[in-house]
Amino acid sequence: MKLGIVGLPNVGKSTLFNAITKAGAESANYPFCTIDPNIGVVSVPDERLSVLSNISGSKKIVPTAIEFYDIAGLVKGASKGEGLGNKFLSHIREVQAIVHVVRCFENQNIVHVDGKIDPLSDIETINYELILSDQELIQRQLDKNKRTLKSDKSVAKNVEILEKINETLNEGISARTIDFSEDELEYVNTLNLLSTKPIIYVANVNEDDLMDDTNDNEYVKAVKEYAKTENAEVVVICAEIEQEISQLEPDEAKMFLEDLGLDESGLTKLVKSSYSLLNLISFLTTGEMETRAWTITKGTLAPKAASKIHTDIERGFIRAEIVSYQDLEATGSMAKARENGKIRLEGKEYIVQDGDVINFRFNV
C-alpha cells in the first residue's frame, strides 16, 4: 500500500513523515526543502502478531507494511509548473491514496506560505491543482476518444464517462465525489486521475488541542465539515508529539502515550483510517518459522487471498483451515482450538474475514 503525503509548505508534512518512518527526511522552515519524494516503509502496528507468535513459538514476526511518499509542498500554480509542481504531481499519481496534511495550529515562528492560517483555503489550493492537472488529462482523452468514435462506436461509453468527469472538474469539484458504477470504475481506474484517489485529511494541531478531545479547535471543525462533502477520513494528530514518540522504545512510547492520556499514536490512527479508506483487512498465518500478517481487500475469496502468499497456492487450492484470532487467543493453542471445534474448513467461495488465522491446503 502506497500513501502520498501532500500539503502546502510548512504544514508539518516532513515532520510527520520523519516521525512515522524514522527516515530522517529534511524538515525546514522554508518552501521546497523536499524536492524528490522521500520514501519510507512503515510496519503496520498489529498486536495480534505477538500473541500468535507466543502461541506458535515463532522464530520471527513479519507485519504487513505501508509505503509513505513524502511529496514536496505544493503551491498555487503547481499544475502549471509553479514551484516545480509538475514533477510533484507526477509523484502523486504513483500512490493509492493521498494523506493531505493541513495546518490547524498557530505558531508565529513557522511562516505560512500564504501568510495566514486557513485550512479550508489550504485544502482548496491543493485540490484545485489536482483538478487542473486532471482537466488537462481528461481533455486529451476526450479529444482522442472522439476522434476514435468516428470509426469505432465501442468507445461511446468512454466518451460519456469522460464528459461526466469533465463536467464535475469544470465546477471545481474533485472527481472522487462522482458515484461511478462498477463498469464505469473499470475504465476510470485506467485513467489514474489525481482527484479520484481516496483522501485522508490529517489535521495537524498543537499539543494542547490534541489533549482536548472534547472540543476540536475551529480549524479542525472546519476540516471535518469539508471532509464530509467528499466522504473523506479525518485524523487529528500533533506531528511534533509523533516525532517525540518515534525516538522512544516501544515500552517507553506506550508510557508516554499513557501520560498524555492517549489510547494510541497518530500513526496507529492513520493506519486504521488508511485501511478503512481503502477497504482493506488483514488475515494471519502462524507457525514455528514465522507469524505474518497479509493485507487484502475486504470481500476477497479464499483462493485469491492464498495468492498473496504464493500463486501456486491459489492454483492448487483445495480448502482453507481457519480459526478466528479471538478463538485462538481464547483457547491458547491450535490443539485446544481444534478440541473445542473452533477450527473449520472452508472452500473456494469463502470470503476471508479480518483476523482469520489460515492454513491453506493445496496441491500443485
C-alpha positions in Angstrom: 0.0 0.0 0.0 1.4 3.3 -1.1 0.3 6.6 0.5 1.4 10.0 -0.6 1.8 12.8 2.0 0.9 16.1 0.5 0.2 19.7 1.7 1.3 23.3 1.4 4.9 24.1 2.5 5.4 24.3 6.3 2.2 22.5 7.4 4.1 19.6 9.1 4.4 17.1 6.3 8.0 16.3 6.6 7.8 16.4 10.4 5.0 13.8 10.2 7.0 11.7 7.7 10.1 11.7 9.9 8.0 10.7 12.8 6.1 7.8 11.3 9.0 6.4 9.3 12.0 7.5 11.3 13.6 8.1 7.9 15.2 11.5 8.8 13.8 13.4 5.8 14.9 17.0 5.8 12.4 19.3 7.5 13.0 23.0 7.4 11.1 26.3 7.8 11.2 27.2 4.1 9.3 26.0 1.0 10.6 23.2 -1.3 13.0 21.7 1.2 11.6 18.4 -0.2 12.2 18.0 -3.9 12.4 14.3 -4.8 9.9 12.3 -2.8 11.2 10.7 0.4 10.0 7.1 0.7 9.7 5.3 4.0 8.3 1.8 4.7 6.3 1.5 7.9 5.4 -1.7 9.6 1.6 -1.8 10.4 1.0 -2.0 14.1 -0.8 -5.2 14.9 -0.8 -6.5 18.5 -2.3 -9.8 17.3 1.0 -10.9 15.8 2.9 -11.0 19.1 0.1 -13.0 20.7 0.1 -15.5 17.9 3.9 -15.7 17.9 3.9 -16.7 21.6 1.2 -19.4 20.9 3.2 -20.9 18.0 6.7 -20.3 19.3 7.5 -18.5 16.0 11.1 -17.6 15.2 10.1 -14.3 13.7 7.2 -11.9 13.2 6.5 -10.3 9.8 4.0 -7.4 9.9 2.4 -6.0 6.8 3.8 -2.7 5.6 2.8 0.7 4.1 5.0 2.9 1.9 4.7 6.6 2.7 5.8 9.0 0.0 6.7 12.5 1.3 5.8 14.7 -1.6 7.1 18.3 -1.7 4.9 21.2 -0.7 2.5 22.2 -3.5 1.6 25.8 -4.1 -0.8 27.7 -6.3 0.0 27.1 -9.9 1.6 23.7 -9.3 -0.4 22.2 -12.3 1.3 24.8 -14.5 4.7 24.1 -13.1 4.9 26.7 -10.3 7.2 25.5 -7.5 8.4 22.5 -9.6 4.7 21.5 -9.4 4.5 19.2 -12.4 7.2 17.0 -11.0 5.5 16.8 -7.7 2.1 16.0 -9.2 3.6 13.1 -11.2 4.8 11.6 -7.9 1.2 11.7 -6.5 0.0 9.6 -9.5 2.1 6.7 -8.2 0.2 6.3 -4.9 -3.1 4.5 -4.0 -4.3 7.2 -1.6 -3.5 10.7 -0.5 -2.7 11.9 3.0 -3.3 15.6 3.0 -1.7 17.3 5.9 -3.5 20.5 6.9 -2.1 23.1 9.3 -4.6 23.6 12.2 -2.2 25.3 14.7 -0.9 28.8 15.3 2.8 29.4 15.6 4.4 32.8 14.8 7.8 31.2 14.4 6.7 29.0 11.5 5.7 31.0 8.4 2.7 30.1 6.4 3.2 30.3 2.6 0.0 32.4 2.3 0.7 34.5 5.4 -2.3 33.3 7.3 -3.8 30.1 8.9 -6.8 29.0 6.9 -7.1 25.2 6.5 -10.0 25.3 4.0 -8.1 27.7 1.8 -5.1 25.3 2.0 -7.3 22.3 1.1 -8.9 24.1 -1.8 -5.4 25.2 -3.1 -4.2 21.6 -3.2 -7.4 20.2 -4.6 -7.7 22.9 -7.2 -4.2 22.0 -8.5 -5.1 18.3 -8.7 -8.3 19.1 -10.5 -6.5 21.3 -13.0 -4.0 18.6 -13.7 -6.8 16.1 -14.2 -8.7 18.5 -16.5 -5.7 18.5 -18.9 -5.6 14.7 -18.9 -9.4 14.3 -19.4 -9.4 16.8 -22.3 -6.7 14.9 -24.1 -8.6 11.6 -23.6 -11.8 13.2 -24.8 -10.2 14.5 -27.9 -8.6 11.1 -28.6 -11.8 9.1 -28.0 -14.0 11.5 -30.0 -11.7 11.0 -33.0 -11.8 7.2 -32.5 -15.6 7.4 -32.2 -16.0 8.3 -35.8 -14.7 4.8 -36.8 -15.3 2.8 -33.6 -18.6 3.2 -31.8 -17.4 1.0 -28.9 -15.7 4.0 -27.3 -19.0 5.8 -26.9 -19.3 4.7 -23.3 -15.8 6.1 -22.6 -16.7 9.4 -24.1 -19.8 9.5 -21.9 -17.8 8.8 -18.8 -15.1 11.4 -19.7 -17.7 14.1 -20.3 -19.3 13.3 -16.9 -15.9 13.7 -15.2 -15.1 16.8 -17.2 -18.3 18.5 -16.2 -17.6 17.8 -12.5 -14.0 19.1 -12.7 -15.1 22.2 -14.5 -17.3 23.0 -11.5 -14.1 22.9 -9.3 -15.2 19.6 -7.7 -13.0 16.6 -7.3 -13.8 13.5 -9.3 -13.9 11.4 -6.2 -17.3 12.8 -5.4 -18.8 11.1 -8.5 -20.8 8.0 -7.9 -19.4 5.7 -10.6 -21.0 2.3 -11.4 -18.7 -0.8 -11.3 -18.5 -0.9 -15.1 -17.6 2.8 -15.2 -14.9 2.4 -12.4 -13.1 -0.2 -14.5 -12.4 2.4 -17.1 -11.9 5.3 -14.7 -9.2 3.4 -12.9 -7.2 3.2 -16.1 -7.1 7.0 -16.2 -5.1 7.2 -12.9 -6.7 10.6 -12.0 -5.4 12.5 -9.1 -8.8 13.8 -7.9 -10.3 10.3 -7.8 -7.7 9.0 -5.3 -9.2 8.4 -1.8 -8.0 11.0 0.6 -7.3 11.3 4.4 -7.1 14.8 5.8 -4.6 15.0 8.6 -5.4 17.9 10.9 -2.0 18.9 12.4 -2.7 20.5 15.8 -0.6 21.7 18.7 -0.2 19.6 21.9 -2.9 21.4 23.9 -5.5 20.9 21.2 -4.6 17.2 20.9 -5.2 16.7 24.6 -8.6 18.4 24.4 -10.5 15.6 22.7 -13.9 17.0 23.8 -13.7 20.2 21.9 -11.9 20.4 18.5 -10.4 23.8 17.6 -12.3 25.8 15.0 -9.7 24.8 12.3 -10.3 21.1 12.9 -14.1 21.5 12.9 -13.9 23.2 9.5 -11.8 20.4 8.1 -14.2 17.8 9.4 -17.2 19.6 7.8 -15.4 19.8 4.5 -14.3 16.2 4.6 -18.0 15.1 4.9 -18.6 16.6 1.4 -16.1 14.2 -0.1 -16.7 11.2 2.2 -13.1 11.6 3.3 -11.5 10.5 6.5 -10.0 12.9 9.1 -7.3 12.1 11.5 -6.3 14.6 14.2 -2.6 14.4 15.2 0.2 16.5 16.6 3.2 15.9 14.3 5.7 17.2 17.0 4.4 14.6 19.5 4.6 11.9 16.9 8.2 12.9 16.3 8.9 12.6 20.1 7.3 9.2 20.2 9.4 8.0 17.3 12.5 8.5 19.3 11.3 6.2 22.1 11.5 2.4 22.6 8.1 0.7 22.3 7.6 0.4 26.1 8.6 4.0 26.7 6.3 5.1 23.9 3.4 3.3 25.5 4.1 5.0 28.8 4.5 8.4 27.1 1.1 8.0 25.4 -0.5 7.0 28.7 1.0 10.0 30.4 -0.6 12.2 27.7 -3.9 10.4 28.2 -3.9 9.0 24.7 -5.0 5.5 23.7 -2.9 5.2 20.5 -0.4 7.1 18.5 -1.2 9.2 15.5 0.5 6.6 13.3 -1.9 3.9 14.5 -4.9 6.2 13.9 -3.6 7.0 10.4 -3.0 3.3 9.6 -6.6 2.4 10.7 -8.0 5.2 8.6 -6.0 4.1 5.6 -7.3 0.5 5.9 -10.8 1.8 6.3 -10.5 4.2 3.4 -9.0 1.6 1.0 -11.4 -1.2 2.3 -8.5 -3.4 3.5 -8.3 -6.1 6.1 -5.5 -8.5 7.3 -5.6 -12.3 7.6 -2.9 -14.0 9.6 -0.6 -17.1 9.3 1.3 -18.5 12.2 3.7 -21.4 12.8 7.1 -22.3 14.1 9.0 -20.4 11.4 7.0 -17.2 11.4 3.9 -15.3 12.3 2.8 -13.0 9.5 0.0 -10.5 8.5 -1.2 -10.3 4.9 -3.2 -7.4 3.6 -6.2 -8.0 1.2 -9.2 -6.1 0.1 -12.4 -6.8 2.0 -14.6 -9.3 0.2 -11.6 -11.4 -1.1 -12.3 -15.1 -1.7 -10.0 -17.6 0.0 -8.1 -18.7 -3.2 -7.3 -15.1 -4.1 -6.2 -14.5 -0.5 -3.9 -17.5 -0.8 -2.3 -15.9 -3.9 -0.8 -13.2 -1.6 1.4 -16.0 -0.1 2.1 -17.7 -3.5 0.3 -18.0 -6.8 0.9 -21.8 -6.6 -1.4 -22.0 -3.6 -4.2 -20.2 -5.4 -3.7 -22.5 -8.4 -3.7 -25.7 -6.4 -6.2 -24.5 -3.7 -8.2 -27.3 -2.0 -9.6 -25.7 1.1 -8.6 -23.3 3.9 -8.3 -24.4 7.5 -9.5 -21.4 9.5 -9.7 -20.3 13.1 -10.6 -16.7 14.2 -7.9 -14.8 16.1 -10.3 -14.3 19.0 -10.9 -18.1 19.3 -7.3 -19.0 19.0 -6.3 -16.4 21.6 -9.0 -17.7 24.0 -8.1 -21.3 23.7 -4.3 -20.7 23.7 -3.2 -23.3 21.1 -4.2 -24.8 17.8 -4.7 -28.2 19.5 -7.1 -26.7 22.1 -8.9 -24.7 19.3 -9.3 -28.0 17.4 -10.6 -29.8 20.5 -13.2 -27.1 21.1 -14.4 -27.2 17.5 -13.1 -23.7 16.7 -11.2 -24.7 13.6 -13.2 -25.1 10.4 -12.6 -26.0 6.8 -13.8 -23.5 4.1 -13.9 -23.9 0.3 -13.3 -21.7 -2.7 -16.4 -19.5 -2.1 -15.4 -18.5 1.4 -14.9 -14.7 2.0 -11.9 -14.1 4.2 -12.5 -12.1 7.3 -10.2 -9.7 9.2 -8.3 -11.7 11.8 -8.8 -15.1 10.2 -5.8 -17.3 11.1 -5.4 -19.5 8.0 -3.6 -22.6 6.9 -4.2 -23.2 3.2 -4.3 -26.8 1.9 -3.3 -27.1 -1.8 -1.9 -29.5 -4.3 0.2 -28.4 -7.3 
